[in-house]
Amino acid sequence: MMNRNAVRLVLILGIFSIIGIIAVQAYFIQKAFRQEDRELDRALQIALRSAAQNLARYNGIDPPRENPVIRKGSSYYIVNTHSEIDPHILEQFLISEFKSRGIDLDFEYAIYDCRSDRMEYGRLVRFAEESKIHSLAEEWPKQADLTYYFGINFPGRNHVLLNSLSIWYFFSFILVLVIVFFGYSQWIILRQRRYTEIQRDFINTMTHEFKTPLASLQMSADVLQNPKIIQEPDRLHRYSEIIRSQVGHLLKQVDQVLESGGVDEKRVQLDLQKVDLKNLINETLNQLSSIFQSARATVTTDLPDQEVIIKADPLHLTNVLFNLIDNSLKYSDGEPFIHLSVSVINGYALLAVADRGPGIPPASRKRIFDRFYRVPTGNVHNVKGFGLGLYYVKRVARSHGWRVAIENNEDQGTRVVLKIPAK
């Protein structure tokens, strides 16, 4: 599996490659558009010049030697005729010239009237009956230094130019697919790397968790194989207790791993009841009193005087408290200090469990509720656990519709807050 630096390098190179491809694609599309525009402009100028020459011959004058066509805009031209213009004759010449050169652009034209000093509108000419082109020229620009001329506008010019670039659109679509595929593949790579790290950490943790109890069981088994042990009942009892304790520890760890596979929003079965949160906390602390004594832990509470009624599954809520308190015990430096508080604000009960442990680095805070996730410590496993406690807390909270947040205390330690609707 690729390491972090290799993945980052591939990602950066891929992004720059895509940016380069997009830039090259945009450059060639723009270049192709300009080339098509130049070719169409050349064809239109030739056709309009030929139409002006034919009109001059029709009027019995010499065709103009200079180019009579002036481009005034992207789709608007002015053509100098040097003589009066018959609209019907002009239209016939224009249609004939366009057809002979394979130009099927719809057009509209207007003729300058020197008596009124304005452009008199001719009409819109469509080459296809199904054409949806409409007149776009609201004002026809004039040419001050000319007397006999007409203006011609091609409303669908840009549309035709864009259609001529269909092959470029196809390649652009392929490029979009490549970008989407690259983004998806990068997401797969990053996710797979993350899963691999989680799997490696889980295996390392599991090895560490099981090694000590298995070694104790092996040692106890070796002692019990000695026939003389039967003559030492106290020693026999002590090693039997070791076996029972270590087997219980192993069973607990196995159950925790197995249960994590079924704890999600769809599988958590809740037995919702009205629960006095204050009373449940006190009962939980009483059950853990012996553990607090052996760990020399200081536990303080800040609970309201009145009842705090919520709707919850008592079993799962108790397990949530067990997990939060267990984390506080495991991660506290020196003698553990745990503070539980409940406050009711705006119809919500805020249950907080705080400790004075090392806290959680900002980089790990977003993933702390992920299954099997533990704050990275290399290969050192000073704290037991599989990284399932907070995952369980998060799933149970979501199943109830509660909110859970984790933050570092101002001084030291971690504070987990559950936001629960109060009755």
C-alpha positions in Angstrom: 0.0 0.0 0.0 1.3 3.5 -0.9 2.6 5.5 2.0 1.3 9.0 2.9 4.0 10.9 0.9 3.4 8.7 -2.2 -0.3 9.3 -2.1 0.2 13.1 -1.7 2.7 13.1 -4.6 0.2 11.2 -6.9 -2.6 13.6 -5.9 -0.5 16.7 -6.5 0.8 15.4 -9.8 -2.7 14.4 -10.9 -4.1 17.8 -10.0 -1.4 19.7 -12.0 -1.8 17.3 -14.9 -5.6 17.9 -15.0 -5.0 21.7 -14.8 -2.5 21.4 -17.6 -4.9 19.3 -19.7 -7.8 21.8 -19.1 -5.5 24.7 -20.1 -4.4 23.0 -23.3 -8.0 22.0 -24.1 -9.2 25.6 -23.6 -6.4 27.0 -25.7 -7.1 24.7 -28.6 -10.9 25.2 -28.4 -10.3 29.0 -28.5 -7.9 28.6 -31.4 -10.3 26.4 -33.3 -13.2 28.8 -32.7 -11.1 31.7 -34.0 -10.0 29.6 -37.0 -13.6 28.8 -37.8 -14.6 32.4 -37.4 -11.8 33.5 -39.8 -12.9 31.0 -42.4 -16.5 31.9 -42.2 -15.7 35.6 -42.3 -13.6 35.0 -45.5 -16.4 33.1 -47.1 -19.0 35.7 -46.2 -16.8 38.6 -47.4 -16.3 36.8 -50.8 -20.0 36.2 -51.2 -21.0 39.7 -50.2 -18.4 41.2 -52.5 -19.6 39.1 -55.4 -23.2 40.1 -54.6 -22.1 43.8 -54.7 -20.4 43.3 -58.1 -23.5 41.6 -59.5 -25.6 44.4 -58.3 -23.3 47.0 -59.9 -23.5 45.2 -63.3 -27.2 45.0 -63.0 -27.3 48.8 -62.5 -25.0 49.3 -65.5 -21.9 50.5 -63.6 -18.4 49.2 -63.2 -18.0 46.9 -60.2 -15.9 48.5 -57.4 -12.2 47.7 -57.5 -11.7 48.1 -53.7 -13.3 45.7 -51.3 -16.8 47.1 -50.6 -17.3 44.9 -47.5 -16.8 46.3 -44.0 -17.2 44.2 -41.0 -18.7 46.2 -38.2 -19.3 43.5 -35.6 -19.1 39.8 -34.9 -22.1 39.2 -37.2 -22.8 42.5 -38.9 -21.4 43.8 -42.2 -21.9 46.9 -44.3 -21.5 46.6 -48.1 -20.9 49.7 -50.3 -22.8 49.4 -53.7 -22.0 52.8 -55.3 -25.5 52.8 -56.7 -29.2 52.5 -55.8 -30.4 49.2 -54.5 -33.5 47.3 -55.4 -34.4 45.2 -52.3 -35.8 42.3 -54.3 -32.8 42.1 -56.7 -30.4 42.4 -53.8 -32.0 39.6 -51.9 -31.8 37.3 -55.0 -28.1 38.0 -55.5 -27.4 37.4 -51.8 -29.3 34.1 -51.7 -27.7 33.0 -54.9 -24.1 33.8 -53.7 -24.7 32.1 -50.3 -26.1 28.9 -51.8 -23.3 28.6 -54.4 -20.8 28.7 -51.6 -22.6 26.4 -49.3 -23.5 29.1 -46.8 -26.9 28.4 -45.3 -26.8 31.1 -42.6 -30.1 32.9 -42.0 -29.7 36.6 -42.5 -31.5 39.9 -42.3 -30.7 43.0 -44.2 -31.5 46.7 -44.3 -30.8 49.3 -47.0 -29.6 52.9 -46.3 -32.1 55.6 -47.5 -30.2 58.8 -48.1 -33.4 60.8 -48.2 -34.4 59.8 -44.6 -30.9 59.2 -43.5 -31.7 55.9 -41.9 -31.5 52.2 -42.5 -34.7 50.9 -43.9 -35.4 47.4 -42.8 -35.6 44.8 -45.5 -36.5 41.4 -44.0 -35.3 38.2 -42.4 -34.4 35.4 -44.8 -34.4 31.8 -43.6 -32.8 29.0 -45.5 -34.7 26.3 -43.6 -38.4 26.4 -42.7 -37.7 24.8 -39.3 -35.2 27.5 -38.5 -35.9 29.1 -35.1 -33.7 32.2 -35.7 -35.5 35.5 -35.0 -34.5 39.0 -35.9 -32.0 40.3 -33.4 -31.1 43.7 -34.9 -32.9 46.4 -33.0 -30.7 49.2 -34.4 -28.8 49.2 -37.6 -25.5 51.1 -37.4 -24.8 53.5 -40.3 -21.6 54.4 -42.2 -21.2 58.1 -42.4 -18.9 58.3 -45.4 -21.1 56.1 -47.7 -24.2 57.0 -49.7 -25.3 53.7 -51.3 -24.9 50.7 -49.1 -26.8 48.0 -47.2 -26.2 46.3 -43.9 -26.5 42.6 -43.3 -26.7 40.7 -40.0 -26.3 37.0 -39.4 -28.3 36.3 -36.1 -27.2 32.6 -36.0 -23.6 33.1 -36.7 -22.2 32.2 -33.3 -24.5 29.2 -33.0 -23.2 27.8 -36.3 -19.6 28.4 -35.1 -20.2 26.6 -31.8 -21.9 23.7 -33.7 -18.8 23.4 -35.8 -16.8 22.6 -32.7 -18.7 19.5 -31.8 -15.6 17.3 -32.0 -14.0 19.5 -29.4 -17.1 19.2 -27.2 -16.8 15.5 -27.4 -13.1 15.6 -26.2 -14.1 18.0 -23.5 -16.8 15.5 -22.3 -14.1 12.8 -22.3 -11.9 15.1 -20.3 -14.7 15.6 -17.7 -15.0 11.8 -17.5 -11.3 11.5 -16.9 -11.4 14.1 -14.2 -14.3 12.4 -12.5 -12.6 9.0 -12.7 -9.4 10.6 -11.3 -11.2 12.2 -8.4 -13.0 8.9 -7.7 -9.8 6.9 -7.8 -8.1 9.3 -5.5 -11.0 9.0 -3.1 -10.7 5.2 -3.3 -6.9 5.4 -2.7 -7.3 7.7 0.3 -10.1 5.6 1.8 -8.2 2.4 1.3 -5.1 3.8 2.9 -7.2 4.9 5.8 -8.8 1.5 6.2 -5.4 -0.1 6.0 -4.1 2.1 8.8 -7.1 1.3 10.9 -6.7 -2.4 10.2 -3.0 -2.2 11.1 -3.6 -0.3 14.3 -6.4 -2.7 15.3 -4.2 -5.7 14.8 -1.4 -4.1 16.8 -3.8 -3.2 19.5 -5.5 -6.6 19.5 -2.1 -8.3 19.7 -1.1 -6.2 22.7 -4.5 -6.7 24.4 -4.5 -10.4 24.1 -0.8 -11.1 24.7 -0.8 -10.3 28.4 -3.8 -12.4 29.4 -2.7 -15.2 27.3 0.8 -15.1 28.9 -0.9 -15.2 32.3 -3.0 -18.2 31.3 0.1 -20.0 29.9 1.9 -19.4 33.2 -1.0 -20.5 35.3 -1.4 -23.6 33.2 2.2 -24.5 33.6 1.9 -24.1 37.4 -1.3 -26.2 37.6 0.4 -29.0 35.6 2.7 -29.5 38.6 1.2 -32.5 40.6 2.4 -30.9 43.9 0.1 -27.9 43.4 -2.7 -29.9 44.9 -0.9 -29.8 48.2 -1.0 -26.0 48.2 -4.7 -25.0 48.2 -4.0 -21.3 48.7 -1.6 -21.2 45.7 -4.1 -23.3 43.7 -6.9 -20.9 44.5 -4.7 -17.9 43.5 -3.9 -19.3 40.1 -7.5 -20.4 39.5 -8.5 -16.8 40.2 -5.9 -15.6 37.7 -7.3 -17.9 35.1 -10.9 -16.8 35.8 -10.0 -13.2 35.7 -8.0 -13.4 32.5 -10.6 -15.5 30.7 -13.2 -12.9 31.8 -11.0 -10.1 30.4 -10.6 -12.0 27.1 -14.4 -12.7 26.8 -15.1 -9.0 27.5 -12.7 -7.9 24.7 -14.1 -10.4 22.2 -17.7 -9.4 23.0 -16.8 -5.7 22.5 -15.3 -6.5 19.1 -18.3 -8.6 18.1 -20.8 -6.1 19.3 -19.2 -3.3 17.3 -20.1 -5.0 14.1 -23.8 -4.7 14.8 -23.9 -1.3 16.4 -25.2 1.2 13.8 -28.3 3.3 13.3 -30.3 0.4 11.7 -29.4 -2.3 14.3 -29.5 -0.6 17.7 -32.7 -1.8 19.3 -33.9 0.8 21.8 -36.3 0.3 24.7 -37.2 3.9 25.2 -38.4 4.8 28.7 -38.8 7.9 30.9 -35.5 8.1 32.8 -34.4 10.3 35.6 -30.9 11.3 34.3 -29.8 12.5 37.7 -30.8 9.2 39.4 -29.2 7.1 36.6 -25.9 8.9 37.0 -25.8 8.3 40.7 -26.6 4.6 40.3 -23.9 4.2 37.7 -21.3 5.9 40.0 -22.3 3.6 42.9 -21.8 0.6 40.7 -18.3 1.8 39.8 -17.3 2.9 43.3 -14.9 -0.1 43.8 -13.2 0.7 40.5 -12.8 4.3 41.5 -11.2 3.2 44.8 -8.7 0.8 43.2 -7.8 3.5 40.6 -7.6 6.2 43.4 -9.9 8.3 41.2 -11.5 11.5 42.3 -15.1 11.8 41.0 -17.1 15.0 41.4 -20.6 15.8 40.2 -22.6 19.0 39.5 -26.2 17.8 39.3 -29.4 19.9 39.5 -31.6 19.6 42.6 -34.7 18.6 40.7 -35.3 15.5 38.5 -34.1 15.6 34.9 -36.5 13.5 32.9 -35.4 12.3 29.5 -36.6 9.6 27.1 -33.9 7.0 26.7 -32.9 3.3 26.7 -31.6 2.9 30.3 -29.3 0.0 29.3 -27.6 1.8 26.4 -27.4 5.1 28.4 -25.7 3.3 31.3 -23.2 1.7 28.8 -22.5 5.1 27.4 -21.7 6.4 30.8 -19.5 3.3 31.5 -17.6 4.0 28.2 -17.0 7.7 28.9 -15.9 7.1 32.5 -13.7 4.2 31.4 -12.0 6.4 28.9 -11.5 9.1 31.5 -9.9 6.5 33.9 -7.6 5.1 31.2 -6.4 8.3 29.8 -5.9 10.3 32.9 -2.4 11.2 34.0 -1.5 10.1 37.5 -4.5 9.8 39.8 -7.7 10.2 37.7 -10.0 13.1 38.1 -13.5 12.9 36.6 -16.2 15.5 36.7 -19.8 14.7 35.7 -22.3 17.6 35.2 -25.9 18.0 34.0 -27.5 21.3 33.1 -30.9 22.0 31.5 -30.9 24.8 28.9 -33.7 25.7 26.5 -35.4 22.3 26.9 -32.2 20.2 26.5 -30.3 18.3 29.1 -26.5 18.7 28.7 -24.6 15.7 30.1 -20.9 16.3 30.3 -18.1 14.0 31.4 -14.7 15.7 31.8 -11.3 14.5 32.8 -7.7 15.9 33.2 -6.0 13.6 30.7 -3.7 14.6 27.9 -6.6 15.8 25.7 -7.1 15.0 22.0 -4.9 16.6 19.2 -6.9 18.7 16.7 -5.9 16.4 13.9 -7.6 13.4 15.6 -10.8 15.2 16.8 -12.8 14.7 13.6 -12.1 10.9 13.6 -12.2 10.2 17.3 -15.7 8.7 16.9 -14.7 6.3 14.1 -14.7 2.6 14.7 -11.3 1.2 15.8 -9.8 4.7 15.7 -7.3 5.5 18.4 -5.1 8.6 18.8 -1.9 7.7 17.0 1.0 6.8 19.5 3.2 4.8 17.1 3.7 1.2 18.3 3.4 2.2 22.0 0.2 0.9 23.6 0.2 2.3 27.1 -3.6 2.4 27.2 -5.7 -0.6 26.6 -8.7 -0.7 24.3 -9.7 -1.3 20.7 -11.0 2.2 19.9 -14.7 1.2 20.1 -15.8 3.1 23.2 -16.5 6.5 21.6 -17.8 4.7 18.4 -20.4 3.1 20.5 -21.3 6.4 22.2 -21.7 8.1 18.9 -24.0 5.3 17.5 -26.2 5.2 20.5 -26.5 9.0 20.6 -27.5 9.0 16.9 -30.0 6.2 17.4 -31.7 8.3 20.1 -31.5 11.5 18.0 -29.1 13.1 20.4 -26.0 15.2 19.7 -22.6 14.4 20.9 -19.5 16.6 20.9 -16.0 16.3 22.2 -13.7 19.1 23.1 -10.5 19.8 25.1 -10.8 21.6 28.4 -9.2 25.0 28.8 -6.6 23.8 31.2 -6.2 20.1 30.5 -8.1 17.0 29.6 -11.2 16.1 27.5 -14.8 17.0 27.8 -17.6 14.9 26.1 -21.0 16.5 26.0 -24.3 14.8 25.1 -27.2 17.1 24.2 -30.5 15.3 25.1 -34.1 16.6 24.8 -35.5 17.0 28.3 -39.2 16.3 29.2 
